[in-house]
Amino acid sequence: MSGQPFVTFVSVTVSTAGVTGSSAANPDLVGAVVLGYRANCAGNSVYNIRSIVVNADGSVTVTTSANPTGASLIVVISLAKFQ
């Protein structure tokens, strides 16, 4: 529905090599607001989330407080607003 806000799920993986992960750019998410997140880690540790940012290109970046002990999939819930 054009002009209506919608809720979408974006998957971001934070690997053991670092504390950040980013999704692909998505122009539909430019200006989106993060509502919350849930971790889907299947036995791997997920550390505290320090930040979740929707970037200017519509990609989403997740930063954790420390390197995860296993690749941790973070599912970010975003609300995109159309003008």
Secondary structure, 3 states (H helix, E strand, C coil): CCCCCEEEEEEEEECCCCCEEECCCCHHHCCCEEEEEEEECCCCCCCCEEEEEECCCCCEEEEECCCCCCCEEEEEEEEECCC
